[in-house]
Amino acid sequence: MKTKHLFFLLVVSISLTSCFAVHSGMMNSSTALNQANFIYVKKNVQGKATAAYFLGIGGLKVNAVVQSAKEDLLKANPLKANQALANVVVDVKVSNTFFGIINTYNCFVSADIVEFNR
């Protein structure tokens, strides 16, 4: 009888030990595109950053992950004179495994690069 209970407990534990993800995102841009004085240079450029935590220790703070993703975007797509990021979107995916023992933050920043007329 004990073996059956132990087996049942083991099966339930393994089936409940999975990962889940939470997605969140926001759009924030200070570039005003309310006049026809610009052209799109590139659309949907992206940057990514990841931070992992074990029992809440390690990685970067969430704000630092967003900043790292933005730096990754700008490193791959440096802005020139009269250019700016527009339509900026920040997506954060938080994955939790083993009942929240390991948390992984994946941050994706995407934007369009516009160039204003001189």
Helices and strands as residue ranges (DSSP letters): H 2-16, E 19-27, E 38-54, H 62-76, E 83-97, E 102-116
